Amino acid sequence: MRKFEKAKGYNEVYFPKRSTGKSAGYDFAICTSLTVRPHEIALAKTGIKACMHDDEVLKIYPRSSLPRKFHLTIPNNVGIIDADYYNNPDNDGAIFIQLYNFSDEAVTLKKGTRIAQGIFEKYLTTTDETLNDTKRTGGFGSTGE
C-alpha cells in the first residue's frame, strides 16, 4: 500500500500529486513560508509522510524549475525516504526537504510553492547481508553517522 498522509502536528498541507497521467514524480509543496539565506541549507517542511512497501524507497529530486526560478537546489541531489521512516517516534515520518541557496541573495518561498518531486522505486538487496539492531528514530542521519 503506497500512500501519502498528513503528519501529526501539521494543520494545512499540500498533498503531493502528479501533474499529468504520465508524470513519474509527485510534486511536493512546502506547508509554511520559508526564507533561505545566501549559501545556507534550510529545511523545508512538507507536513507529509509516505507509507510504502518494505522493498520501496521514495526518492526526492528538485523540480527542474527550482534552480532557474529560485536559485535553490537539493544539496545532495536526491533525498532518500526509507520505508521505516514512516511513523518513526521522533517526528511521525514528516518529510523535510533540504534546500541550498547558491545565490548571494536571500530567497523567500511562499507556502504552497512546489519545490521537489518524489518518485517511488523498488530496490533489491543482497542475500548475504548482516543487519544490526538499529531502529530509525528520526530524520537526517538517524540510523548512524
Secondary structure as UniProt FT lines:
FT   STRAND          3..6
FT   TURN            8..9
FT   TURN            21..22
FT   STRAND          26..29
FT   STRAND          34..36
FT   TURN            38..39
FT   STRAND          41..45
FT   STRAND          48..51
FT   TURN            54..55
FT   STRAND          56..62
FT   HELIX           65..70
FT   STRAND          72..73
FT   TURN            75..76
FT   STRAND          79..82
FT   HELIX           83..85
FT   TURN            86..87
FT   TURN            89..93
FT   STRAND          96..101
FT   STRAND          107..109
FT   TURN            111..112
FT   STRAND          114..122
FT   TURN            140..143
//
